[in-house]
Amino acid sequence: MRSSTVDLVADTARAAAARRTTAWLAGGLSTAAAVAGGWVAPPDAVQGQAQRLMYLHVPAAWVAYLAFAVVLAAGGAYLIGGDLRWDRFARAAAEVGVVLTAVAIGTGSLWGHLVWGTWWAWDPRLVSTALLLVAYAGYLALRRAVSERTGARDGGDHRVARPAAVVGVGGFLLVPVVHFSVVWWRSLHQQATVLAPQRPPIDARMGAALLLAVAAATLVASCVVLRRVVRLERRLAGDPAPAAERPLARVG
């Protein structure tokens, strides 16, 4: 019994150390992305300095897609296996995805104001992204409503997890609509640049800065999701912090 407890504490300590290391890497990568996007990459020949919003807008949108893909995968895994840990991952990823979608809309609105002269246009990409935000904000609202109505613990009860998983999986249908909206309908947004079938019509420094920003945003979002899952599990366990992560008591 003592051996298993020691092993559990050691595993917890290793997991915490891994999260700290990942957080430091995310911070370093974010700093490099900020330098590359803010100073190394040149301004756009047409849009000028306003184009630098791309290094925040595009990563926010892409990583929001990734977060909602995690909601899809984790929700599906929960529906198949019934493990509530998957539901906690889905909830954490949905929270991150909603925040990043709001960031994408906000930065896109500012970018549109600077370049198009308007804060909002009834553009297929804008409208579908707004619907995506509403869908996953509704997912989180559903979780809260079911929890309050039933008294179930969100993240630790099948009465919340089951309907949430169905909505989370179904909501992902909007992601390809958002992504391909610029192809299916006439849009103010340009079509694929970095992933275009022909040679990407983008300056190499711009492309490198954009890919660096996407990598940084992905790592930061991963850190946030993992940290959020840990917090949810602590709360459900009624333990504010595992023994391995509690500060040592002062002696004397």
C-alpha atoms as one frame of an Amber mdcrd trajectory, in Angstrom:
protein
   0.000   0.000   0.000   2.807   2.373   0.913   4.641   1.528  -2.306   1.605
   2.340  -4.470   1.148   5.654  -2.648   4.800   6.558  -3.211   4.462   5.630
  -6.894   1.347   7.802  -7.206   3.121  10.793  -5.639   6.114  10.246  -7.918
   3.887  10.048 -11.013   2.094  13.224  -9.940   5.421  15.000  -9.440   6.651
  13.888 -12.867   3.418  15.052 -14.508   3.695  18.436 -12.787   7.321  18.774
 -13.895   6.350  17.911 -17.468   3.633  20.580 -17.414   6.091  23.183 -16.125
   8.601  22.280 -18.829   5.910  22.525 -21.493   4.833  25.894 -20.122   8.404
  27.220 -20.359   8.671  25.936 -23.934   5.358  27.573 -24.779   6.557  30.867
 -23.323   9.799  30.747 -25.280   8.046  29.839 -28.513   5.493  32.615 -27.982
   8.302  35.152 -27.493  10.000  33.981 -30.682   6.689  34.189 -32.567   6.074
  37.727 -31.299   9.528  38.855 -32.441   9.155  37.160 -35.828   5.674  38.535
 -36.475   6.292  41.978 -35.031   9.736  42.802 -36.382  11.347  40.135 -38.598
   8.499  39.624 -41.091   7.950  42.573 -43.440   4.652  44.476 -43.621   2.263
  43.545 -46.412   2.702  45.524 -49.618  -1.033  46.356 -49.770  -2.327  46.174
 -46.202   0.736  47.611 -44.488   1.200  47.126 -40.753  -2.439  46.035 -40.283
  -1.478  42.686 -41.818   0.509  41.846 -38.673  -2.789  40.995 -37.001  -2.579
  37.820 -39.090  -0.031  36.420 -36.629  -2.681  36.465 -33.902  -5.887  36.056
 -35.923  -4.908  32.975 -37.938  -3.344  30.992 -35.049  -6.394  31.731 -32.883
  -8.716  30.391 -35.586  -6.643  27.309 -36.390  -6.098  26.321 -32.766  -9.810
  26.859 -32.079 -10.438  24.253 -34.799  -7.979  21.951 -33.032  -9.680  22.520
 -29.666 -13.066  21.637 -31.134 -11.504  18.545 -32.711 -10.455  17.528 -29.192
 -14.067  18.066 -28.059 -15.165  15.782 -30.900 -12.608  13.068 -30.112 -13.018
  13.223 -26.334 -16.817  13.328 -26.583 -16.791  10.339 -28.912 -14.428   8.448
 -26.596 -16.725   9.155 -23.656 -19.828   7.972 -25.538 -18.041   4.753 -26.487
 -16.279   3.952 -23.231 -18.126   5.958 -20.583 -14.912   7.243 -18.941 -15.665
  10.645 -17.375 -12.040  11.722 -17.734 -12.710  12.134 -21.459 -15.600  14.423
 -20.604 -13.282  16.645 -18.582 -10.930  16.920 -21.550 -13.882  17.838 -23.771
 -15.006  20.549 -21.366 -11.519  22.044 -21.026 -10.965  22.021 -24.796 -14.361
  23.628 -25.418 -13.530  26.454 -23.009 -10.248  27.110 -24.791 -11.902  26.864
 -28.201 -14.617  29.378 -27.279 -12.037  31.897 -26.036  -9.883  31.476 -29.158
 -12.893  31.789 -31.472 -13.804  35.053 -29.736 -10.192  36.219 -30.185 -10.339
  35.295 -33.877 -13.570  37.248 -34.349 -12.264  40.241 -32.395  -8.934  40.454
 -34.216 -10.683  39.817 -37.531 -13.088  42.651 -36.820 -10.204  45.023 -36.065
  -8.331  43.854 -39.160 -11.441  44.350 -41.283 -11.909  47.859 -39.899  -8.326
  48.774 -40.787  -8.363  47.202 -44.269 -12.006  47.138 -45.421 -13.196  50.160
 -43.457 -15.878  48.237 -41.554 -16.022  46.331 -38.275 -18.427  43.699 -39.629
 -19.542  42.379 -42.989 -22.071  39.666 -43.757 -19.311  37.487 -45.098 -19.714
  33.666 -45.113 -16.538  33.158 -43.058 -17.568  35.760 -40.470 -21.137  34.518
 -40.134 -20.177  30.838 -39.901 -17.468  31.614 -37.330 -20.013  33.514 -35.235
 -22.327  30.484 -35.425 -19.448  28.260 -34.322 -18.895  30.497 -31.300 -22.600
  30.370 -30.435 -22.674  26.557 -30.805 -19.836  25.893 -28.377 -20.865  28.643
 -25.981 -24.211  26.825 -25.999 -22.359  23.574 -25.256 -20.863  25.136 -22.127
 -24.191  26.716 -21.170 -25.878  23.314 -21.532 -23.379  21.758 -19.146 -24.055
  24.460 -16.571 -27.826  24.272 -16.979 -27.952  20.476 -16.589 -25.636  20.646
 -13.598 -27.777  23.272 -11.873 -31.051  21.506 -12.667 -29.981  18.048 -11.537
 -27.436  18.904  -8.863 -24.869  16.819 -10.764 -21.190  17.698 -10.574 -20.031
  19.034 -13.933 -17.073  16.925 -15.008 -17.942  14.073 -12.695 -21.464  12.953
 -13.514 -22.904  11.082 -16.496 -26.083  13.185 -16.367 -24.017  16.160 -17.553
 -21.475  14.305 -19.675 -23.888  12.367 -21.882 -25.953  15.233 -23.392 -22.854
  17.429 -23.527 -20.966  14.809 -25.540 -23.780  14.562 -28.079 -23.856  18.352
 -28.537 -20.055  18.599 -28.620 -19.760  15.938 -31.314 -22.586  17.436 -33.377
 -21.204  20.963 -33.075 -18.051  19.956 -34.930 -20.070  19.809 -38.150 -19.744
  23.589 -38.258 -15.933  23.489 -38.401 -15.662  22.329 -42.061 -18.407  24.822
 -42.947 -16.293  27.645 -41.503 -13.100  26.403 -43.125 -14.498  25.836 -46.620
 -16.870  28.810 -46.619 -14.378  30.827 -48.688 -14.482  28.095 -51.352 -18.203
  27.346 -51.330 -19.407  30.983 -51.387 -18.122  34.358 -52.502 -16.148  35.815
 -49.632 -14.023  38.817 -48.731 -11.539  36.381 -47.217  -8.815  34.988 -49.433
  -8.574  31.261 -50.049  -5.779  29.003 -48.788  -2.319  30.530 -48.891   0.115
  28.353 -46.972  -1.737  25.145 -47.911  -2.459  26.183 -51.497  -1.744  23.485
 -54.103   0.569  25.814 -56.008   3.622  27.595 -54.580   2.301  29.649 -51.642
   2.144  33.342 -52.678   3.593  34.538 -49.376   6.957  35.955 -48.363   9.129
  33.284 -46.751   9.616  35.422 -43.631   5.858  35.916 -43.330   5.242  32.214
 -43.762   7.858  31.292 -41.151   6.451  33.819 -38.674   2.918  32.514 -39.222
   3.913  28.871 -38.734   5.861  29.830 -35.613   2.804  31.656 -34.262   0.559
  28.642 -34.956   3.023  26.330 -33.191   3.218  28.680 -30.200  -0.572  29.000
 -29.967  -0.951  25.214 -30.169   1.514  24.641 -27.338  -0.004  27.360 -25.146
  -3.512  25.982 -25.699  -2.312  22.467 -24.863  -0.823  23.723 -21.593  -4.063
  25.482 -20.699  -6.200  22.419 -21.462  -3.993  20.103 -19.413  -3.900  22.541
 -16.511  -7.658  22.944 -16.633  -8.208  19.170 -16.562  -5.940  18.902 -13.520
  -7.903  21.652 -11.752 -11.213  19.961 -12.540  -9.963  16.655 -11.175  -8.671
  18.303  -7.999 -12.003  19.986  -7.448 -13.912  16.766  -7.992 -11.579  14.975
  -5.582 -12.036  17.728  -3.010  -8.261  18.159  -2.820  -6.902  21.670  -3.564
  -3.492  20.314  -4.601  -1.727  16.955  -4.800   0.852  16.321  -2.097   3.718
  16.483  -4.590   2.710  20.018  -5.638   1.939  21.502  -2.218   4.533  23.943
  -0.880   6.688  22.513   1.897   5.692  23.627   5.363   8.130  25.958   7.078
   9.986  24.439   9.960  10.520  26.372  13.166
